[in-house]
Each structure stands twice: as C-alpha cells, then as structure tokens.
C-alpha cells in the first residue's frame, strides 16, 4: 500500500486493507484537493486510475531490481504478473533460465 501513499500523499487514506486482494476502500480528504481547477481535475483523474497504481506497484519493484541487475531478496525470481483477469505475463531474470 506504499504505492497509494506515494501516488496520492495525504489526500487519500486507505480505510480498510484489502482482503483476499479483492476490495480496497479509500478515504479522500476533499479539503486537501488543489484549489486550482485544472490541478484538481488532474488529481481526480489520477485517483480514478487507482487500479493502475495498485496493480503496477509490484511490477515497478521488480523492474527496479532488474534494472540494477539484482534480484529482490524476498521475491521469487520467476514472477507472474496479472495484467487483466486470465491475462498475465512472466518476468524472469536472464540468468534464471540458463
């Protein structure tokens, strides 16, 4: 849930932790939205893309380690990343297949 905090700051709070990876309840502090109408609209669009933030977080962590040519100590080298229901792709460091 660090990805939520990083993306939205203090404006959005996680109200209930997701159970079984299915539901995420967020609390949005509307008084902390930007005063500028364009910035406000941009932030609301960003909130609407919460699924992208949550599902992309594991991929960002994996890619960070791959870019540094290391493997995260707490992640299996073979990672299945769910893109859409019944649609996933695998990330495997090059040395793990040889």
Backbone as a printed PyTorch tensor [residue, N CA C, xyz], in Angstrom:
tensor([[[  0.7980,  -1.1730,   0.0000],
         [  0.0000,   0.0000,   0.0000],
         [  0.8610,   1.2640,   0.0000]],

        [[  2.1650,   1.0380,  -0.0120],
         [  3.0750,   2.1780,  -0.1310],
         [  2.8660,   2.9140,  -1.4460]],

        [[  2.4410,   2.1970,  -2.4730],
         [  2.2060,   2.8250,  -3.7770],
         [  1.0790,   3.8460,  -3.6920]],

        [[  0.0540,   3.5680,  -2.9040],
         [ -1.0560,   4.5150,  -2.7190],
         [ -0.5450,   5.7740,  -2.0370]],

        [[  0.2360,   5.5990,  -0.9730],
         [  0.7720,   6.7570,  -0.2480],
         [  1.6880,   7.5860,  -1.1330]],

        [[  2.5090,   6.9200,  -1.9220],
         [  3.4320,   7.6400,  -2.7990],
         [  2.6880,   8.3910,  -3.8990]],

        [[  1.6330,   7.8100,  -4.4260],
         [  0.9090,   8.4240,  -5.5370],
         [ -0.0060,   9.5590,  -5.0980]],

        [[ -0.6290,   9.4250,  -3.9320],
         [ -1.6740,  10.3690,  -3.5480],
         [ -1.3760,  11.1970,  -2.3040]],

        [[ -0.3190,  10.8590,  -1.5840],
         [  0.0360,  11.6420,  -0.4040],
         [ -1.0340,  11.5930,   0.6730]],

        [[ -1.1980,  12.7270,   1.3710],
         [ -2.1290,  12.7930,   2.4990],
         [ -3.5760,  12.9820,   2.0640]],

        [[ -3.8090,  13.2070,   0.7890],
         [ -5.1750,  13.4300,   0.3080],
         [ -6.0050,  12.1550,   0.3450]],

        [[ -5.3510,  11.0190,   0.1840],
         [ -6.0580,   9.7360,   0.1420],
         [ -5.5110,   8.8310,   1.2380]],

        [[ -6.4230,   8.2160,   1.9890],
         [ -6.0510,   7.2620,   3.0290],
         [ -6.6580,   5.9050,   2.6920]],

        [[ -5.9680,   4.8580,   3.0790],
         [ -6.5230,   3.5150,   2.9390],
         [ -7.3990,   3.2820,   4.1560]],

        [[ -8.6900,   3.1280,   3.9320],
         [ -9.6410,   2.9690,   5.0270],
         [ -9.6380,   1.5410,   5.5570]],

        [[ -9.7770,   0.5860,   4.6660],
         [ -9.7490,  -0.8300,   5.0330],
         [ -8.7550,  -1.5280,   4.1290]],

        [[ -7.9000,  -2.3410,   4.7230],
         [ -6.9490,  -3.1000,   3.9160],
         [ -7.6930,  -4.1250,   3.0780]],

        [[ -7.2070,  -4.3590,   1.8620],
         [ -7.8920,  -5.3300,   1.0020],
         [ -7.8050,  -6.7380,   1.5780]],

        [[ -8.9060,  -7.4530,   1.4860],
         [ -8.9480,  -8.8480,   1.9170],
         [ -8.9910,  -9.7230,   0.6790]],

        [[ -8.1610, -10.7110,   0.6510],
         [ -8.0780, -11.6290,  -0.4890],
         [ -7.7810, -10.8890,  -1.7870]],

        [[ -7.2000,  -9.6970,  -1.6780],
         [ -6.8060,  -8.9420,  -2.8560],
         [ -7.9550,  -8.4370,  -3.7060]],

        [[ -9.1590,  -8.3490,  -3.1450],
         [-10.3100,  -8.0110,  -3.9700],
         [-10.8220,  -6.5870,  -3.7980]],

        [[-10.9060,  -6.0930,  -2.5910],
         [-11.5070,  -4.7880,  -2.3540],
         [-10.5440,  -3.8620,  -1.6360]],

        [[-10.5610,  -2.6190,  -2.0440],
         [ -9.7350,  -1.6000,  -1.4100],
         [-10.6350,  -0.4070,  -1.1490]],

        [[-10.7260,   0.0230,   0.1020],
         [-11.5530,   1.1670,   0.4550],
         [-10.6480,   2.3460,   0.7520]],

        [[-10.8860,   3.4480,   0.0330],
         [-10.0900,   4.6540,   0.2070],
         [-10.9490,   5.7670,   0.7790]],

        [[-10.3320,   6.6110,   1.5850],
         [-10.9820,   7.8110,   2.1070],
         [-10.2660,   9.0000,   1.4780]],

        [[-11.0270,   9.8620,   0.7990],
         [-10.4520,  11.0170,   0.1140],
         [-10.8090,  12.2700,   0.8920]],

        [[ -9.7940,  13.0110,   1.3120],
         [ -9.9970,  14.2690,   2.0260],
         [-10.1700,  15.3710,   0.9830]],

        [[-11.4150,  15.7250,   0.7080],
         [-11.7140,  16.6950,  -0.3450],
         [-11.1750,  18.0860,  -0.0340]],

        [[-10.9710,  18.3960,   1.2340],
         [-10.4350,  19.7180,   1.5830],
         [ -8.9630,  19.8500,   1.1990]],

        [[ -8.3010,  18.7260,   0.9290],
         [ -6.8890,  18.7660,   0.5430],
         [ -6.6840,  18.7280,  -0.9730]],

        [[ -7.7750,  18.7470,  -1.7280],
         [ -7.6380,  18.8010,  -3.1850],
         [ -7.0840,  20.1620,  -3.5870]],

        [[ -6.3300,  20.2320,  -4.6670],
         [ -5.7760,  21.5180,  -5.1080],
         [ -6.8860,  22.5370,  -5.3850]],

        [[ -6.6210,  23.8010,  -5.0860],
         [ -7.6030,  24.8630,  -5.3140],
         [ -7.7530,  25.1730,  -6.8020]],

        [[ -6.6620,  25.0880,  -7.5380],
         [ -6.6810,  25.3490,  -8.9750],
         [ -7.5270,  24.2840,  -9.6750]],

        [[ -8.4810,  24.7180, -10.4930],
         [ -9.4190,  23.7910, -11.1350],
         [ -8.7240,  22.7610, -12.0250]],

        [[ -7.7210,  23.1810, -12.7980],
         [ -7.0050,  22.2400, -13.6730],
         [ -6.2290,  21.2100, -12.8640]],

        [[ -5.5630,  21.6650, -11.7960],
         [ -4.8210,  20.7380, -10.9350],
         [ -5.7720,  19.7830, -10.2200]],

        [[ -6.9190,  20.3120,  -9.8060],
         [ -7.9190,  19.4790,  -9.1310],
         [ -8.4060,  18.3780, -10.0780]],

        [[ -8.7380,  18.7630, -11.3070],
         [ -9.2100,  17.7930, -12.2990],
         [ -8.1410,  16.7390, -12.5810]],

        [[ -6.8970,  17.1770, -12.6970],
         [ -5.7880,  16.2600, -12.9410],
         [ -5.6450,  15.2690, -11.7900]],

        [[ -5.7750,  15.7500, -10.5600],
         [ -5.6500,  14.8750,  -9.3940],
         [ -6.8090,  13.8830,  -9.3370]],

        [[ -8.0180,  14.3250,  -9.6690],
         [ -9.1660,  13.4200,  -9.6630],
         [ -9.0220,  12.3290, -10.7200]],

        [[ -8.4660,  12.6710, -11.8580],
         [ -8.1860,  11.6560, -12.8840],
         [ -7.1600,  10.6620, -12.3540]],

        [[ -6.1760,  11.1620, -11.6250],
         [ -5.1520,  10.2940, -11.0270],
         [ -5.7870,   9.3430, -10.0080]],

        [[ -6.7280,   9.8380,  -9.2150],
         [ -7.4230,   8.9830,  -8.2490],
         [ -8.2390,   7.9180,  -8.9830]],

        [[ -8.8460,   8.2920, -10.0940],
         [ -9.6460,   7.3330, -10.8630],
         [ -8.7940,   6.1910, -11.4110]],

        [[ -7.5040,   6.4050, -11.5230],
         [ -6.6240,   5.3550, -12.0440],
         [ -5.9560,   4.5640, -10.9200]],

        [[ -6.6370,   4.4330,  -9.7880],
         [ -6.0820,   3.7380,  -8.6260],
         [ -5.7400,   2.2810,  -8.9540]],

        [[ -6.5110,   1.6630,  -9.8180],
         [ -6.2300,   0.2670, -10.1950],
         [ -4.8410,   0.1520, -10.8180]],

        [[ -4.5170,   1.0980, -11.6630],
         [ -3.1990,   1.1140, -12.3050],
         [ -2.0880,   1.2580, -11.2680]],

        [[ -2.3080,   2.1160, -10.2800],
         [ -1.3070,   2.3310,  -9.2270],
         [ -1.0990,   1.0540,  -8.4230]],

        [[ -2.1920,   0.4250,  -8.0190],
         [ -2.1050,  -0.7720,  -7.1740],
         [ -1.5210,  -1.9570,  -7.9390]],

        [[ -2.0330,  -2.2220,  -9.1370],
         [ -1.5470,  -3.3770,  -9.8920],
         [ -0.1530,  -3.1600, -10.4570]],

        [[  0.2230,  -1.9120, -10.6760],
         [  1.5450,  -1.6240, -11.2160],
         [  2.6500,  -1.6080, -10.1790]],

        [[  2.2910,  -1.5220,  -8.8970],
         [  3.2990,  -1.4250,  -7.8380],
         [  4.2630,  -2.6110,  -7.8250]],

        [[  3.7830,  -3.8610,  -7.8610],
         [  4.7340,  -4.9780,  -7.8690],
         [  5.6380,  -4.9650,  -9.0980]],

        [[  5.0810,  -4.5840, -10.2340],
         [  5.8750,  -4.5260, -11.4590],
         [  6.9800,  -3.4810, -11.3390]],

        [[  6.6730,  -2.3260, -10.7590],
         [  7.7010,  -1.2880, -10.5770],
         [  8.8340,  -1.7790,  -9.6840]],

        [[  8.5020,  -2.5140,  -8.6270],
         [  9.5330,  -3.0530,  -7.7320],
         [ 10.4210,  -4.0400,  -8.4860]],

        [[  9.7990,  -4.9340,  -9.2280],
         [ 10.5560,  -5.9410,  -9.9770],
         [ 11.4550,  -5.2840, -11.0130]],

        [[ 10.9190,  -4.3290, -11.7600],
         [ 11.7120,  -3.6580, -12.7910],
         [ 12.8650,  -2.8610, -12.1900]],

        [[ 12.6570,  -2.3070, -11.0030],
         [ 13.7400,  -1.5810, -10.3220],
         [ 14.9120,  -2.5220, -10.0490]],

        [[ 14.6080,  -3.7100,  -9.5480],
         [ 15.6710,  -4.6800,  -9.2740],
         [ 16.3040,  -5.1920, -10.5600]],

        [[ 15.4900,  -5.4350, -11.5820],
         [ 16.0510,  -5.8970, -12.8510],
         [ 16.9730,  -4.8480, -13.4590]],

        [[ 16.6070,  -3.5820, -13.3430],
         [ 17.4440,  -2.5060, -13.8830],
         [ 18.7880,  -2.4430, -13.1740]],

        [[ 18.7900,  -2.7830, -11.8800],
         [ 20.0490,  -2.7700, -11.1330],
         [ 20.7790,  -4.1120, -11.2400]],

        [[ 20.2270,  -5.0160, -12.0460],
         [ 20.7980,  -6.3440, -12.2830],
         [ 20.9320,  -7.1650, -10.9970]],

        [[ 19.9590,  -6.9910, -10.1160],
         [ 19.9010,  -7.7860,  -8.8890],
         [ 18.5100,  -8.4020,  -8.7900]],

        [[ 18.3680,  -9.3610,  -7.9100],
         [ 17.0740,  -9.9840,  -7.6630],
         [ 16.6540,  -9.6050,  -6.2560]],

        [[ 15.4180,  -9.1780,  -6.1120],
         [ 14.9110,  -8.8160,  -4.7890],
         [ 15.0090, -10.0280,  -3.8730]],

        [[ 15.5110,  -9.8420,  -2.6510],
         [ 15.7240, -10.9810,  -1.7610],
         [ 14.4400, -11.6900,  -1.3450]],

        [[ 13.3130, -10.9930,  -1.3260],
         [ 12.0750, -11.6050,  -0.8440],
         [ 11.0960, -11.9500,  -1.9620]],

        [[ 11.5710, -11.9370,  -3.2170],
         [ 10.7050, -12.2290,  -4.3570],
         [ 11.2700, -13.4180,  -5.1260]],

        [[ 10.3870, -14.3510,  -5.4750],
         [ 10.7850, -15.4880,  -6.3040],
         [ 11.3070, -14.9520,  -7.6350]],

        [[ 12.4160, -15.4920,  -8.1600],
         [ 12.9570, -14.9890,  -9.4280],
         [ 11.9700, -15.0860, -10.6010]],

        [[ 11.0790, -16.0700, -10.5780],
         [ 10.0510, -16.1860, -11.6100],
         [  8.7810, -15.5230, -11.0800]],

        [[  8.3620, -14.4440, -11.7290],
         [  7.2060, -13.6960, -11.2490],
         [  6.1250, -13.6820, -12.3180]],

        [[  4.9130, -14.0820, -11.9330],
         [  3.7480, -13.9720, -12.8150],
         [  3.0200, -12.6950, -12.4370]],

        [[  2.8970, -11.7840, -13.3780],
         [  2.2380, -10.5040, -13.1200],
         [  0.8840, -10.5070, -13.8190]],

        [[ -0.1990, -10.3380, -13.0430],
         [ -1.5470, -10.3360, -13.6010],
         [ -1.8070,  -8.9710, -14.2300]],

        [[ -2.0770,  -8.9870, -15.5210],
         [ -2.3690,  -7.7470, -16.2460],
         [ -3.8730,  -7.4910, -16.2690]],

        [[ -4.6320,  -8.4890, -16.6240],
         [ -6.0950,  -8.4810, -16.6160],
         [ -6.5230,  -9.8750, -16.1720]],

        [[ -7.7920, -10.0380, -15.7800],
         [ -8.2310, -11.3930, -15.4200],
         [ -7.9300, -12.3730, -16.5580]],

        [[ -7.3190, -13.4820, -16.2230],
         [ -6.9170, -14.5310, -17.1630],
         [ -5.9040, -14.0410, -18.1890]],

        [[ -5.2010, -12.9720, -17.8750],
         [ -4.1720, -12.4480, -18.7780],
         [ -2.9820, -12.0210, -17.9240]],

        [[ -1.9090, -12.7940, -17.9990],
         [ -0.7360, -12.4620, -17.2050],
         [  0.5180, -12.6220, -18.0390]],

        [[  1.5920, -12.0570, -17.5250],
         [  2.8800, -12.2430, -18.1810],
         [  3.9140, -12.5400, -17.1170]],

        [[  5.0240, -13.1170, -17.5530],
         [  6.0540, -13.5570, -16.6270],
         [  7.3010, -12.7120, -16.7900]],

        [[  7.9320, -12.4310, -15.6760],
         [  9.2100, -11.7310, -15.6530],
         [ 10.2370, -12.6830, -15.0660]],

        [[ 11.2870, -12.9130, -15.8170],
         [ 12.3270, -13.8380, -15.3830],
         [ 13.6840, -13.2010, -15.6460]],

        [[ 14.5230, -13.0450, -14.6100],
         [ 15.8790, -12.5540, -14.8670],
         [ 16.6010, -13.5060, -15.8110]],

        [[ 17.4030, -12.9720, -16.6930],
         [ 18.0630, -13.7420, -17.7500],
         [ 18.8260, -14.9530, -17.2100]],

        [[ 19.5570, -14.8080, -16.1540],
         [ 20.3620, -15.8980, -15.6150],
         [ 19.5560, -17.0470, -15.0460]],

        [[ 18.2780, -16.8400, -14.7580],
         [ 17.4610, -17.8890, -14.1470],
         [ 17.0030, -18.9470, -15.1420]],

        [[ 17.0630, -18.6620, -16.4230],
         [ 16.6110, -19.6260, -17.4260],
         [ 17.7320, -20.5040, -17.9450]],

        [[ 18.9330, -20.1400, -17.6890],
         [ 20.0760, -20.8680, -18.2500],
         [ 20.5150, -22.0040, -17.3710]]])
